[in-house]
Amino acid sequence: MDVKDHVIWHLDRDFTTPVRDPLWGHIHLSDGLAALTDSPEFQQLSRIRQLGPTHLIYPGATHTRLAHSLGVYHIAKRMIRALLTYDETPPISREHVTAYLCAALFHDLGHFPFTHSLKELPLEEHESIAARMVLEGPLAARLREQARVDPEIVARIIDESLDDGGLSEVRLFRRLLSGSLDPDKLDYLNRDAYYCGVPYGTQDIDYAISRLRPNGPQSVALERSGISAVENILFSKYLMYRAVYWHRDVRVATAMIKEGLYRGLTEGLITESELYGHTDESFYADFGARHEEPFTLIRRVRNRQLYVSAADVGFDDTSAIHRSFEDLETRTVAARLLAAMIRDEIGREVASCDVILDVPEAVSFEVAFPVLDGQRVIDYPSAGTVFTPAVVEDFTRALRRIRLVLEPSVAASLSRPHELLARVTAETH
C-alpha cells in the first residue's frame, strides 16, 4: 500500500465518530479529532455567533463559529479525499493530512465577537491569534498527544504570514483552505443562507469538489467544466452581501458597535487586548455595562435600540473624498462636522455619538484561480466566465454605500439628511 492509498484507507476507515449537522448530515471525526473538539479553545466558538448582530434582523442567524468550523472541516476532508485519488497528486503523509484537517477545524480559533466587522480597528489578525493558540499552551500538547501532529505545521497552514518551512504540503493546504473555491466559503455561504432563511447562498458542493484537479505539487486547479461552480459562488456571495451581510440595519448595528469600540480605544477607555477572548455574552456584559458615553452604543445594539440609516450615497473609488473616508479618523472628523451642521439646522445640541458615518470595506471577489483547459492552465477570468474584472468591479461598486447613521430622535428632527451627506461627501465643501 503506497502513501496515498494508506491515507485514503485511513480517511475511509478511522473517521467513525459522527456529529450531526443540520446542513451536511453526519460529519465524521477520528477519535483524535473528536477529542480535540472537546478542548476549551474550540468549545469557546460555540458561544460566538457566526454573523454577529445579523440575528437582530434575521432571527434565525444564531448559528455559531463552532458549527461553521465543523462544516469547514467536513468539506476540507472531502476535498483532500477526492484529490488523493488522482495520480498527479503528490504523495502526502498521513500526519500532514491530519495537520490540514486540524487547521480546517481550528482556523477560526482566533475569532472574537464581530471580528470581521472590526477589521479597521488596530487589532491583531484572527489567523495570527489562532496560530498562537495552536502553538502555545494546552492546545499544542493536545495536538501532539491526541492527533499526533506537529502544532507548528497546523499553525503554518492557518497563518500565511508564518514561514511555510519549505514544505510544499503547507503551500498546497493553504491554497485549499483559501481561494475562490475553498471549504470556508462553501460552508459559510450555505450555512448563513440556511439559518437566515434566504435562498441566495446555496452551493452544489458535490459538483464543485468533483471539478477540482491537482495542479503541480503545491496547487489545485478547476476543470473548465467547473467554471459555473465558481460563478455560482461569486454571484451567491454578491447576493448574500446585498441581502444579509450588508443589509441596511446590519450595517447600522455594526457601525454602532465599531464606533463605540473605536472611541473607547482612542479615548483610552479600553485597550486592544481587552477585546480578545470574549464570547458574545461576555462582550455585551463587559462593554455594555460601562458607563462612558461610547459604550451606550453597544448597550443599544444589545437591546435592539438601533440608530437609523438616514441617507446614503454610492461609494465612488475615483473620488479622493470618498477614498479618504476609508480611514476611521477621517470619518470621525466628518461625523463631527455633520453633527455641527445638524445642530445648526435643528436648533438643539447633538451628541457626538449621535452621528456616525459608515463606510464598508472593499469586498474581495477572488477570481485568481487556475483553470485546466485541455493541457493548458489559464487564469479564471480568461476561461470564458461572465465574471470579468469589469463585472467584479461593478459588483463591488454596487454594494458599497456611504451611510449617514443617526440617533432616531435626531433623524426625526432632520428634514434634508441627503443634502447634508452630499455636502460632506462632495469633492468641494
C-alpha positions as CSV (number, residue, x, y, z in Angstrom):
1,M,0.0,0.0,0.0
2,D,1.6,3.3,-1.1
3,V,1.4,6.6,0.9
4,K,-1.7,7.9,-0.8
5,D,-3.6,4.6,-0.6
6,H,-2.7,4.5,3.1
7,V,-4.1,7.9,3.7
8,I,-7.3,7.1,1.8
9,W,-7.7,3.9,3.8
10,H,-7.2,6.0,7.0
11,L,-9.8,8.6,5.9
12,D,-12.3,5.9,5.0
13,R,-11.8,3.6,8.0
14,D,-10.8,5.6,11.0
15,F,-13.3,8.5,10.9
16,T,-16.2,6.9,12.8
17,T,-17.3,9.4,15.4
18,P,-20.4,11.2,14.0
19,V,-21.5,14.7,14.7
20,R,-25.0,15.6,13.4
21,D,-25.1,18.8,11.5
22,P,-28.4,20.3,10.1
23,L,-26.6,21.3,6.9
24,W,-24.3,18.4,6.0
25,G,-25.8,15.5,7.9
26,H,-23.3,13.4,9.7
27,I,-19.8,14.9,10.0
28,H,-17.4,12.1,10.8
29,L,-14.3,12.6,13.0
30,S,-11.5,10.4,14.0
31,D,-11.1,9.6,17.8
32,G,-8.2,12.1,18.0
33,L,-10.1,14.9,16.2
34,A,-13.2,14.3,18.3
35,A,-11.1,14.7,21.4
36,L,-9.7,18.0,20.1
37,T,-13.3,19.3,19.7
38,D,-13.7,18.9,23.5
39,S,-10.9,21.4,24.1
40,P,-12.0,24.7,25.9
41,E,-10.5,26.7,23.0
42,F,-12.7,25.0,20.4
43,Q,-15.8,25.0,22.7
44,Q,-15.5,28.7,23.1
45,L,-16.6,29.0,19.5
46,S,-20.0,27.7,20.4
47,R,-20.6,30.9,22.3
48,I,-19.7,33.2,19.4
49,R,-22.3,33.8,16.7
50,Q,-21.1,33.4,13.1
51,L,-22.9,36.6,11.9
52,G,-22.6,38.9,14.9
53,P,-25.6,41.3,15.1
54,T,-27.4,39.8,12.0
55,H,-29.8,37.9,14.2
56,L,-31.4,41.3,15.1
57,I,-32.7,41.4,11.5
58,Y,-32.7,37.6,10.6
59,P,-33.8,35.9,13.9
60,G,-32.6,32.5,12.7
61,A,-29.0,33.7,12.3
62,T,-27.8,32.4,15.7
63,H,-25.5,29.7,14.4
64,T,-22.1,29.6,15.8
65,R,-18.5,29.6,14.7
66,L,-18.1,26.1,16.2
67,A,-20.8,24.8,13.8
68,H,-19.1,26.6,10.9
69,S,-15.7,25.2,11.8
70,L,-17.1,21.7,11.8
71,G,-18.6,22.4,8.4
72,V,-15.3,23.7,7.0
73,Y,-13.5,20.6,8.3
74,H,-16.1,18.4,6.7
75,I,-15.7,20.0,3.2
76,A,-11.9,20.1,3.6
77,K,-11.8,16.4,4.3
78,R,-14.0,15.7,1.3
79,M,-11.7,17.8,-0.9
80,I,-8.5,16.1,0.1
81,R,-10.1,12.7,-0.2
82,A,-11.1,13.5,-3.8
83,L,-7.7,14.9,-4.7
84,L,-5.9,11.9,-3.4
85,T,-7.5,9.6,-6.0
86,Y,-5.6,11.3,-8.8
87,D,-2.2,10.0,-10.0
88,E,-1.0,13.6,-10.4
89,T,-1.5,14.4,-6.7
90,P,1.9,14.1,-4.9
91,P,2.3,11.7,-2.0
92,I,1.1,13.4,1.2
93,S,1.8,11.8,4.6
94,R,-1.0,10.9,7.0
95,E,0.4,13.3,9.5
96,H,0.3,16.2,7.1
97,V,-3.2,15.4,6.0
98,T,-4.2,15.3,9.7
99,A,-2.5,18.7,10.3
100,Y,-4.5,20.1,7.4
101,L,-7.8,18.8,8.9
102,C,-6.8,20.3,12.3
103,A,-6.1,23.6,10.5
104,A,-9.6,23.5,8.9
105,L,-11.1,22.7,12.3
106,F,-9.2,25.4,14.2
107,H,-9.0,28.1,11.5
108,D,-11.4,30.4,13.4
109,L,-10.0,29.9,17.0
110,G,-8.8,33.5,17.0
111,H,-12.2,34.9,16.4
112,F,-13.8,37.1,19.0
113,P,-17.3,38.7,18.6
114,F,-17.7,40.9,15.5
115,T,-14.1,40.2,14.3
116,H,-14.8,40.7,10.6
117,S,-16.8,43.9,11.4
118,L,-13.8,45.4,13.2
119,K,-11.2,45.0,10.5
120,E,-10.5,48.7,10.5
121,L,-9.6,48.8,14.2
122,P,-5.9,48.4,15.1
123,L,-6.4,44.8,16.1
124,E,-4.4,41.6,15.6
125,E,-5.5,39.4,12.7
126,H,-7.6,36.4,13.9
127,E,-5.4,34.0,11.9
128,S,-2.4,35.1,13.9
129,I,-4.2,34.7,17.2
130,A,-5.4,31.2,16.1
131,A,-1.8,30.2,15.2
132,R,-0.5,31.4,18.5
133,M,-3.2,29.4,20.4
134,V,-2.2,26.3,18.4
135,L,1.5,26.8,19.2
136,E,1.2,27.7,22.8
137,G,-0.4,26.2,25.9
138,P,-2.5,23.1,26.4
139,L,-3.8,23.0,22.8
140,A,-0.3,22.3,21.5
141,A,0.0,19.3,23.8
142,R,-3.4,18.1,22.7
143,L,-2.4,18.2,19.1
144,R,0.7,16.2,19.8
145,E,-1.0,13.6,22.0
146,Q,-4.5,13.3,20.6
147,A,-4.0,14.0,16.9
148,R,-0.3,13.1,16.7
149,V,0.6,16.1,14.6
150,D,3.2,18.9,14.9
151,P,1.4,22.0,16.1
152,E,3.8,24.1,14.0
153,I,2.6,22.6,10.8
154,V,-1.0,23.3,11.8
155,A,-0.1,26.9,12.7
156,R,1.7,27.4,9.4
157,I,-1.4,26.3,7.4
158,I,-3.7,28.6,9.3
159,D,-1.5,31.7,9.3
160,E,0.0,32.6,5.9
161,S,2.2,35.3,7.5
162,L,4.3,32.5,9.0
163,D,7.1,30.9,7.1
164,D,6.0,27.7,5.3
165,G,9.1,25.9,6.4
166,G,9.9,25.0,2.9
167,L,7.1,22.4,2.8
168,S,5.2,22.1,-0.4
169,E,2.4,20.4,1.5
170,V,1.9,23.6,3.6
171,R,1.6,25.6,0.4
172,L,-0.9,23.2,-1.1
173,F,-3.1,23.1,2.0
174,R,-3.0,26.9,2.3
175,R,-4.4,27.1,-1.3
176,L,-7.0,24.5,-0.5
177,L,-8.2,26.5,2.6
178,S,-8.2,29.9,1.0
179,G,-9.3,30.8,-2.6
180,S,-12.2,31.1,-4.9
181,L,-13.4,27.6,-4.2
182,D,-12.5,26.9,-0.6
183,P,-14.2,25.0,2.2
184,D,-14.6,28.1,4.3
185,K,-16.7,29.9,1.6
186,L,-18.6,26.7,0.6
187,D,-19.7,26.3,4.2
188,Y,-20.5,29.8,5.2
189,L,-22.5,30.7,2.1
190,N,-24.6,27.6,2.5
191,R,-24.9,27.8,6.3
192,D,-25.6,31.5,6.5
193,A,-28.3,31.2,3.9
194,Y,-29.8,28.2,5.6
195,Y,-30.1,30.0,9.0
196,C,-31.2,33.3,7.6
197,G,-33.9,31.6,5.6
198,V,-32.8,33.0,2.2
199,P,-32.0,31.0,-1.0
200,Y,-29.0,33.0,-2.2
201,G,-26.1,31.1,-0.8
202,T,-26.9,27.6,-1.8
203,Q,-24.0,25.8,-3.5
204,D,-23.7,22.4,-5.1
205,I,-20.6,21.2,-3.2
206,D,-20.6,17.7,-4.7
207,Y,-20.2,19.2,-8.2
208,A,-17.7,21.8,-7.1
209,I,-15.4,19.2,-5.4
210,S,-15.7,16.9,-8.4
211,R,-14.3,19.6,-10.7
212,L,-11.0,20.1,-8.7
213,R,-7.8,18.7,-10.1
214,P,-4.2,18.6,-8.9
215,N,-2.0,21.4,-10.4
216,G,1.5,20.5,-9.5
217,P,2.7,19.7,-6.0
218,Q,1.6,23.0,-4.4
219,S,-1.7,23.9,-6.0
220,V,-5.1,22.8,-7.3
221,A,-7.0,23.8,-10.5
222,L,-10.5,23.8,-11.7
223,E,-11.6,21.8,-14.7
224,R,-13.1,24.1,-17.4
225,S,-16.4,22.4,-17.0
226,G,-16.5,23.6,-13.4
227,I,-16.5,27.3,-14.2
228,S,-20.1,27.5,-13.3
229,A,-19.4,26.3,-9.8
230,V,-17.2,29.4,-9.2
231,E,-19.7,31.6,-10.9
232,N,-22.4,30.4,-8.5
233,I,-20.1,31.1,-5.6
234,L,-19.3,34.6,-6.8
235,F,-22.9,35.5,-7.5
236,S,-24.1,34.0,-4.3
237,K,-21.5,36.0,-2.4
238,Y,-22.7,39.2,-4.0
239,L,-26.4,38.4,-3.2
240,M,-25.6,37.5,0.4
241,Y,-23.7,40.7,0.9
242,R,-26.6,42.7,-0.6
243,A,-29.4,40.9,1.3
244,V,-27.7,39.7,4.5
245,Y,-24.2,40.7,5.4
246,W,-24.6,44.4,4.4
247,H,-28.4,44.7,4.9
248,R,-29.0,48.3,5.9
249,D,-29.8,47.5,9.5
250,V,-27.0,45.0,9.9
251,R,-24.7,47.8,8.7
252,V,-26.3,50.2,11.3
253,A,-25.7,47.7,14.2
254,T,-22.2,47.0,13.0
255,A,-21.4,50.7,12.7
256,M,-22.7,51.4,16.2
257,I,-20.5,48.7,17.7
258,K,-17.5,49.7,15.8
259,E,-17.9,53.4,16.7
260,G,-18.3,52.5,20.4
261,L,-15.1,50.4,20.4
262,Y,-13.1,52.8,18.3
263,R,-14.0,55.8,20.5
264,G,-13.3,53.6,23.6
265,L,-9.8,52.8,22.2
266,T,-8.9,56.3,21.0
267,E,-10.1,57.9,24.3
268,G,-8.1,55.4,26.3
269,L,-11.1,53.8,27.9
270,I,-10.1,50.3,26.8
271,T,-7.1,48.6,25.4
272,E,-6.8,46.3,22.3
273,S,-6.1,43.3,24.5
274,E,-9.5,43.7,26.3
275,L,-11.3,42.8,23.0
276,Y,-9.7,39.4,22.6
277,G,-11.1,36.2,24.1
278,H,-14.7,37.3,24.5
279,T,-17.9,35.4,23.8
280,D,-20.9,37.3,22.6
281,E,-22.3,37.1,26.2
282,S,-19.2,38.4,27.9
283,F,-18.7,41.1,25.2
284,Y,-22.1,42.6,25.9
285,A,-21.7,42.0,29.7
286,D,-18.4,43.8,29.8
287,F,-18.7,46.7,27.4
288,G,-22.4,47.1,27.7
289,A,-22.1,47.6,31.5
290,R,-19.6,50.5,31.2
291,H,-20.9,54.0,31.8
292,E,-18.8,56.1,29.5
293,E,-20.6,57.6,26.5
294,P,-19.2,55.4,23.7
295,F,-20.5,52.2,25.3
296,T,-24.1,53.4,25.2
297,L,-23.9,52.4,21.6
298,I,-23.1,48.9,22.5
299,R,-25.9,48.7,25.0
300,R,-28.3,50.0,22.4
301,V,-27.3,47.2,20.0
302,R,-27.7,44.6,22.7
303,N,-31.3,45.9,23.3
304,R,-32.0,46.3,19.6
305,Q,-32.4,50.1,20.0
306,L,-30.8,50.7,16.6
307,Y,-30.0,54.0,15.0
308,V,-31.5,55.0,11.7
309,S,-29.8,55.0,8.2
310,A,-31.0,58.5,7.3
311,A,-29.2,58.9,4.0
312,D,-26.7,57.0,1.8
313,V,-24.7,57.6,-1.3
314,G,-22.8,55.2,-3.5
315,F,-19.1,54.9,-2.8
316,D,-17.0,56.3,-5.7
317,D,-13.5,55.0,-5.7
318,T,-12.4,57.7,-8.1
319,S,-13.3,60.3,-5.5
320,A,-10.5,61.4,-3.2
321,I,-13.0,62.5,-0.6
322,H,-14.7,59.1,-0.7
323,R,-11.4,57.3,-0.5
324,S,-10.4,59.4,2.5
325,F,-13.4,58.1,4.3
326,E,-11.9,54.6,4.3
327,D,-9.8,56.0,7.2
328,L,-11.6,55.9,10.5
329,E,-10.1,59.1,11.9
330,T,-11.2,61.0,8.8
331,R,-14.7,59.6,9.1
332,T,-14.8,60.7,12.7
333,V,-13.8,64.2,11.8
334,A,-16.5,64.2,9.0
335,A,-19.1,62.9,11.5
336,R,-18.3,65.8,13.9
337,L,-18.7,68.2,11.1
338,L,-22.1,66.6,10.3
339,A,-23.1,66.8,13.9
340,A,-22.4,70.6,13.9
341,M,-24.4,71.1,10.7
342,I,-27.3,69.1,12.1
343,R,-27.2,71.1,15.4
344,D,-27.4,74.3,13.4
345,E,-30.4,73.0,11.4
346,I,-32.5,71.6,14.2
347,G,-31.5,74.2,16.8
348,R,-30.5,71.8,19.6
349,E,-27.4,70.0,20.9
350,V,-26.4,66.8,19.1
351,A,-24.1,64.4,21.0
352,S,-21.0,63.3,19.1
353,C,-22.1,59.7,19.4
354,D,-25.5,60.5,17.8
355,V,-23.9,60.8,14.3
356,I,-22.0,58.0,12.6
357,L,-20.6,57.7,9.1
358,D,-20.5,54.1,7.9
359,V,-18.2,53.0,5.0
360,P,-17.9,49.3,4.3
361,E,-14.5,47.9,3.3
362,A,-13.9,46.8,-0.3
363,V,-15.3,43.4,-0.9
364,S,-12.9,40.8,-2.3
365,F,-14.3,38.6,-5.1
366,E,-11.5,36.1,-5.5
367,V,-11.1,35.2,-9.2
368,A,-7.4,34.4,-9.3
369,F,-7.9,30.7,-9.8
370,P,-6.2,28.4,-12.3
371,V,-8.4,26.6,-14.8
372,L,-7.4,23.4,-16.8
373,D,-8.1,24.0,-20.4
374,G,-7.0,20.8,-22.1
375,Q,-3.3,20.6,-21.5
376,R,-3.1,24.4,-20.7
377,V,-3.6,26.1,-17.4
378,I,-5.2,29.5,-17.8
379,D,-6.5,32.2,-15.4
380,Y,-10.1,32.0,-14.4
381,P,-11.1,35.4,-15.9
382,S,-9.7,34.3,-19.2
383,A,-11.7,31.0,-19.2
384,G,-14.9,32.3,-20.7
385,T,-16.6,33.3,-17.4
386,V,-19.0,36.2,-17.2
387,F,-17.1,37.4,-14.1
388,T,-14.6,39.5,-15.9
389,P,-12.6,42.1,-13.9
390,A,-15.0,44.8,-15.0
391,V,-18.0,42.8,-13.8
392,V,-16.4,42.1,-10.4
393,E,-15.6,45.9,-10.1
394,D,-19.3,46.6,-10.9
395,F,-20.4,44.2,-8.2
396,T,-18.2,45.9,-5.6
397,R,-19.3,49.3,-6.6
398,A,-23.0,48.3,-6.4
399,L,-22.5,47.0,-2.8
400,R,-20.5,49.8,-1.2
401,R,-22.5,52.8,0.1
402,I,-21.6,55.6,2.5
403,R,-24.3,55.8,5.1
404,L,-25.3,58.6,7.5
405,V,-26.4,56.8,10.6
406,L,-28.3,58.9,13.2
407,E,-29.9,58.5,16.6
408,P,-33.6,58.2,15.9
409,S,-34.8,61.5,17.5
410,V,-32.1,63.3,15.6
411,A,-33.1,61.7,12.4
412,A,-36.7,62.6,13.0
413,S,-35.8,66.2,13.5
414,L,-33.8,66.5,10.3
415,S,-35.6,67.4,7.1
416,R,-32.9,67.0,4.4
417,P,-30.3,64.4,5.5
418,H,-29.4,63.6,1.9
419,E,-28.3,67.1,1.3
420,L,-26.1,67.2,4.3
421,L,-24.4,63.9,3.4
422,A,-24.0,65.2,-0.2
423,R,-22.2,68.3,1.1
424,V,-19.8,66.3,3.3
425,T,-19.0,63.7,0.6
426,A,-18.7,66.2,-2.3
427,E,-15.2,67.0,-3.7
428,T,-15.5,70.6,-2.5
429,H,-17.4,71.5,0.7
